[in-house]
Amino acid sequence: MIINRANLNMLFTGYKASFQNAFAGIKPDFMPFTMEVPSVNSVEQYAWLGNSTVFREWLGDRVIQNLALHDYSIKNKSFENTVGVSRESIEDDSYGVFTPLMGQLGQDSANHPSTLIYDLISAGFSSKCYDGQYFFDTDHPVTNKNGNEVSMSNFQGGTGTPWYLLDTSRVMKPVILQKRKNYNFVSMDKETDDNVFMRKEYVYGVDARLNAGYGLWQLAHSSKETLDAAAFNDAFASMQSMVGDRGKKLGIQPKLLVVPASLRDVALEIVKAERGANGATNINRNAVDVLVTPWL
C-alpha cells in the first residue's frame, strides 16, 4: 500500500468497521440485573439509594415523606486497550492480517463491562454498599413498624462456591453500570506522531470512562451453602419476606438464579427438571430462570 492520508483513512475506516461489527455481536448476560446510568461528572452521587415511599389514603393535606440520604457514590475510571501495527506491514500490504485483531479489540471492549460487573458481585462479601454494610451481609439495618432498628440479611452463609438469586423485575437493579464515555476506537497514524516518526508504528486503541457499583442489596441474595432444593427454597423465601423501613413489605420476586459453570448441572436440576431424584414432582420447576455465566 502506498502510504498517504487517503489510504490511511481508508485503512482506519476498515479497522473501525471490524471493531464495531465485533462489538455489536456481543450480548452481555448481565443486563437483566444491571441498571445502566449515564454519567456527566467524574463522580456520581447516589444518595437516594435505599429510599422507598408508601401510599396512604388521602385525608386532608398531603403528607410529605422525608427521604433519608446515604453517602454513596461511584467514581468513573478510565480504561484503555491499545495495539501497534508496523508501518512496514502496511507498506507490504499485510494490513489485512490485522483486521481480526481489531475485531478482537471490539469483542474485548464489549466484554469489558462484564469483568467489572462480575468482579463487583464476587467482591460483594467484603465490599460495602450504600448502607455501610457489605453488599452481601447478615445485618443490613432497617427500621421496624415502631421505628426501632433491626437487621435484615441477604446472605445465607456457608463457605462453598457462591451462587446468587436476584429479582430482575424492578426499575432499580442490584448493580449499577455507570458510563461517562462509551468505548471509542481511535488511531495515531500521522507522520508527525511520535510513534510513527520514532518507531515506524501506527497505533490503534480504545478508551472509555465508566465504572460499576452496587444498587439495591434487597434485590440480591447470595449463598455459599451447597446449592440444593432446600437451600434454594430458603433463599427464595428469605427474599420474599424482605421488608424495608417501617416494616414495609417490599414484594420481592426472585426471578434469576446466577451460577458459575461448576454449578450448572445442579442449578438446572433444581429449577428446570420435571422431577426430582426421588421421582417426585419438582415444585421448583421454572420458579426462576437460570443464568450460567463464564464470568464468575
C-alpha positions as CSV (number, residue, x, y, z in Angstrom):
1,M,0.0,0.0,0.0
2,I,1.2,3.5,-0.8
3,I,1.3,5.4,2.4
4,N,-0.7,8.6,2.1
5,R,-3.5,10.2,4.0
6,A,-6.3,8.9,1.8
7,N,-5.1,5.3,2.2
8,L,-4.5,5.6,5.9
9,N,-8.1,7.0,6.3
10,M,-9.4,4.1,4.3
11,L,-7.4,1.7,6.5
12,F,-8.8,3.2,9.7
13,T,-12.3,3.0,8.3
14,G,-11.9,-0.7,7.6
15,Y,-10.4,-1.4,11.0
16,K,-13.1,0.6,12.8
17,A,-15.8,-1.3,10.9
18,S,-14.2,-4.6,12.1
19,F,-14.2,-3.2,15.6
20,Q,-17.8,-2.1,15.5
21,N,-19.1,-5.3,14.0
22,A,-17.4,-7.4,16.6
23,F,-18.6,-5.0,19.4
24,A,-22.2,-5.3,18.2
25,G,-22.0,-9.0,18.1
26,I,-21.6,-9.3,21.9
27,K,-24.7,-9.6,24.0
28,P,-23.7,-9.2,27.7
29,D,-25.6,-11.5,30.1
30,F,-25.6,-9.0,33.0
31,M,-28.2,-6.7,31.6
32,P,-31.3,-8.3,33.3
33,F,-29.9,-7.3,36.7
34,T,-27.9,-4.2,35.9
35,M,-29.2,-0.6,35.7
36,E,-27.2,1.4,33.2
37,V,-26.9,5.1,34.2
38,P,-25.4,7.9,32.1
39,S,-22.8,10.0,33.8
40,V,-21.9,13.6,33.3
41,N,-19.4,14.0,36.2
42,S,-16.2,12.3,37.4
43,V,-18.2,11.1,40.4
44,E,-21.9,10.5,40.7
45,Q,-23.7,10.6,44.0
46,Y,-26.5,8.0,44.7
47,A,-27.7,9.5,48.0
48,W,-31.3,8.4,47.2
49,L,-30.4,4.7,47.1
50,G,-32.4,2.6,49.5
51,N,-35.3,5.0,49.8
52,S,-38.9,3.8,49.3
53,T,-42.2,5.5,49.6
54,V,-45.6,4.3,50.7
55,F,-49.2,5.2,49.6
56,R,-51.8,6.3,52.2
57,E,-55.4,7.3,52.0
58,W,-55.5,11.0,51.1
59,L,-57.3,12.6,54.0
60,G,-56.7,16.3,54.5
61,D,-53.3,17.7,53.3
62,R,-50.7,15.6,51.6
63,V,-48.1,14.1,54.0
64,I,-44.6,14.8,52.6
65,Q,-42.3,11.9,53.2
66,N,-38.8,12.9,54.2
67,L,-36.3,10.7,52.4
68,A,-33.1,9.7,54.2
69,L,-29.9,10.4,52.3
70,H,-27.0,8.0,52.1
71,D,-23.3,8.8,51.3
72,Y,-22.8,6.5,48.4
73,S,-21.0,7.5,45.2
74,I,-19.5,5.8,42.1
75,K,-16.3,7.3,40.7
76,N,-15.7,6.9,37.0
77,K,-12.4,5.2,35.9
78,S,-10.6,5.5,32.6
79,F,-9.7,2.3,30.7
80,E,-7.7,1.7,27.5
81,N,-6.7,-1.1,25.2
82,T,-4.0,-0.3,22.6
83,V,-2.2,-2.2,19.8
84,G,0.6,-1.2,17.4
85,V,0.9,-2.1,13.7
86,S,4.2,-1.8,11.9
87,R,4.3,0.7,9.1
88,E,6.3,-1.7,7.1
89,S,3.4,-4.2,7.4
90,I,1.1,-1.7,5.8
91,E,3.6,-0.8,3.1
92,D,3.9,-4.5,2.3
93,D,0.1,-4.9,2.0
94,S,-0.1,-7.1,5.2
95,Y,-2.7,-4.8,6.7
96,G,-5.4,-7.4,6.2
97,V,-3.9,-9.8,8.8
98,F,-4.6,-7.2,11.5
99,T,-8.3,-6.9,10.7
100,P,-9.2,-9.8,13.1
101,L,-7.1,-8.1,15.8
102,M,-9.3,-5.0,15.5
103,G,-12.3,-7.3,15.8
104,Q,-10.9,-8.8,18.9
105,L,-10.5,-5.3,20.3
106,G,-14.2,-4.8,19.6
107,Q,-15.1,-8.0,21.5
108,D,-12.8,-7.2,24.4
109,S,-14.4,-3.8,24.6
110,A,-17.9,-5.2,24.6
111,N,-17.0,-7.8,27.3
112,H,-15.1,-5.3,29.5
113,P,-18.2,-4.3,31.5
114,S,-18.8,-7.9,32.3
115,T,-15.5,-8.1,34.1
116,L,-16.4,-5.0,36.1
117,I,-19.9,-6.3,36.9
118,Y,-18.9,-9.8,38.0
119,D,-15.8,-8.7,39.8
120,L,-18.1,-6.4,41.8
121,I,-20.5,-9.2,42.6
122,S,-17.7,-11.6,43.6
123,A,-16.4,-8.8,45.9
124,G,-19.9,-8.3,47.5
125,F,-18.9,-10.3,50.6
126,S,-16.3,-7.8,51.5
127,S,-17.2,-4.5,49.8
128,K,-19.7,-2.0,51.2
129,C,-22.9,-0.7,49.6
130,Y,-25.0,2.4,50.3
131,D,-25.9,1.5,53.9
132,G,-22.3,1.0,55.0
133,Q,-22.6,-2.8,55.2
134,Y,-21.1,-5.4,52.9
135,F,-23.4,-5.8,49.9
136,F,-24.0,-9.5,50.9
137,D,-24.4,-9.3,54.7
138,T,-26.4,-10.6,57.6
139,D,-27.1,-7.3,59.3
140,H,-28.4,-4.6,56.9
141,P,-30.1,-2.0,59.1
142,V,-33.7,-1.2,58.6
143,T,-36.4,0.1,61.0
144,N,-39.4,-1.9,62.1
145,K,-43.0,-0.6,62.5
146,N,-42.1,1.1,65.8
147,G,-39.1,2.9,64.3
148,N,-36.5,0.7,66.0
149,E,-33.5,-0.5,64.1
150,V,-33.4,-4.2,63.2
151,S,-31.3,-6.3,60.8
152,M,-32.1,-7.9,57.5
153,S,-30.0,-10.5,55.8
154,N,-29.3,-11.2,52.1
155,F,-26.5,-13.8,52.8
156,Q,-27.3,-17.4,53.6
157,G,-23.9,-18.2,54.9
158,G,-21.6,-21.2,54.1
159,T,-18.1,-21.5,52.8
160,G,-18.5,-23.1,49.4
161,T,-19.0,-21.8,45.8
162,P,-21.2,-18.7,45.8
163,W,-24.5,-18.6,43.9
164,Y,-26.9,-15.8,43.6
165,L,-30.7,-15.3,43.5
166,L,-31.8,-12.0,42.0
167,D,-35.0,-10.0,41.5
168,T,-34.7,-8.6,38.0
169,S,-38.3,-7.3,37.7
170,R,-37.7,-3.8,39.1
171,V,-36.7,-0.5,37.6
172,M,-34.0,-0.4,40.2
173,K,-31.4,-3.2,40.0
174,P,-28.9,-4.9,42.3
175,V,-26.0,-3.5,40.2
176,I,-25.3,-0.1,38.6
177,L,-23.2,0.3,35.4
178,Q,-22.3,4.0,35.2
179,K,-21.0,5.2,31.8
180,R,-19.3,8.6,31.3
181,K,-17.7,7.9,27.9
182,N,-18.5,4.9,25.8
183,Y,-15.8,2.7,24.1
184,N,-14.2,4.8,21.4
185,F,-11.9,3.4,18.6
186,V,-9.1,5.9,17.7
187,S,-5.8,6.0,15.9
188,M,-2.4,7.7,15.9
189,D,-1.2,7.4,12.3
190,K,0.1,10.8,11.3
191,E,3.7,11.0,10.1
192,T,4.3,13.6,12.8
193,D,3.0,11.4,15.6
194,D,5.9,10.2,17.8
195,N,5.1,6.5,17.4
196,V,5.2,6.9,13.6
197,F,8.2,9.2,13.5
198,M,10.3,7.4,16.1
199,R,9.2,3.7,15.7
200,K,7.6,3.4,12.3
201,E,4.4,2.2,14.1
202,Y,0.8,3.0,13.7
203,V,-1.2,2.8,16.9
204,Y,-4.9,1.9,17.3
205,G,-6.7,1.8,20.5
206,V,-9.9,2.0,22.5
207,D,-10.6,4.1,25.5
208,A,-13.7,4.5,27.8
209,R,-14.7,6.1,31.1
210,L,-17.1,4.1,33.3
211,N,-17.4,2.1,36.5
212,A,-19.8,-0.3,38.2
213,G,-21.3,0.0,41.7
214,Y,-23.8,-1.6,44.0
215,G,-27.5,-0.9,43.6
216,L,-30.2,-2.3,46.0
217,W,-29.0,-5.2,48.2
218,Q,-32.6,-6.1,48.8
219,L,-32.8,-7.4,45.2
220,A,-29.9,-9.8,45.6
221,H,-29.4,-12.8,47.8
222,S,-26.2,-14.9,47.9
223,S,-25.2,-18.2,49.4
224,K,-22.1,-20.2,49.9
225,E,-24.1,-23.2,51.1
226,T,-24.4,-26.2,48.9
227,L,-26.9,-25.5,46.2
228,D,-29.8,-27.9,46.6
229,A,-33.5,-27.6,46.8
230,A,-33.6,-26.9,50.5
231,A,-31.1,-24.0,50.2
232,F,-32.8,-22.6,47.1
233,N,-36.2,-22.7,48.9
234,D,-34.7,-21.0,52.0
235,A,-33.2,-18.2,49.8
236,F,-36.4,-17.8,47.8
237,A,-38.5,-17.5,51.0
238,S,-36.0,-15.1,52.6
239,M,-36.2,-12.7,49.6
240,Q,-40.0,-12.8,49.5
241,S,-40.2,-12.0,53.2
242,M,-37.9,-9.0,52.9
243,V,-39.2,-5.7,54.4
244,G,-37.9,-2.2,54.3
245,D,-38.1,0.7,56.7
246,R,-41.1,0.8,59.0
247,G,-41.7,-2.8,58.2
248,K,-43.0,-2.1,54.7
249,K,-43.3,-5.2,52.6
250,L,-41.1,-4.9,49.5
251,G,-42.8,-7.5,47.4
252,I,-39.5,-9.0,46.2
253,Q,-39.9,-11.6,43.5
254,P,-36.8,-13.7,42.8
255,K,-36.5,-14.2,39.0
256,L,-33.0,-15.3,38.2
257,L,-30.6,-17.8,39.6
258,V,-27.0,-16.9,38.7
259,V,-24.3,-19.6,39.0
260,P,-20.8,-20.3,37.7
261,A,-20.2,-23.1,35.3
262,S,-19.3,-25.5,38.1
263,L,-22.9,-25.3,39.4
264,R,-24.7,-25.5,36.1
265,D,-25.9,-29.1,36.4
266,V,-27.2,-28.6,39.9
267,A,-29.0,-25.3,39.1
268,L,-30.7,-26.8,36.1
269,E,-31.8,-29.8,38.0
270,I,-33.3,-27.7,40.8
271,V,-35.4,-25.4,38.7
272,K,-35.7,-27.0,35.2
273,A,-36.1,-30.7,35.8
274,E,-39.7,-32.1,35.7
275,R,-39.0,-34.5,38.6
276,G,-36.5,-34.7,41.5
277,A,-34.1,-37.5,42.0
278,N,-36.7,-39.4,44.0
279,G,-39.2,-39.3,41.2
280,A,-41.4,-36.7,42.9
281,T,-42.8,-33.7,41.0
282,N,-40.3,-30.8,41.1
283,I,-42.2,-28.0,42.7
284,N,-39.5,-25.5,41.8
285,R,-39.6,-26.2,38.1
286,N,-39.5,-22.8,36.2
287,A,-39.7,-20.9,39.5
288,V,-36.8,-18.8,38.2
289,D,-34.6,-18.6,35.1
290,V,-31.0,-19.8,35.3
291,L,-28.0,-17.9,34.1
292,V,-24.8,-19.9,33.9
293,T,-22.1,-17.3,33.3
294,P,-18.4,-17.8,32.5
295,W,-17.5,-14.5,34.3
296,L,-17.9,-15.9,37.8
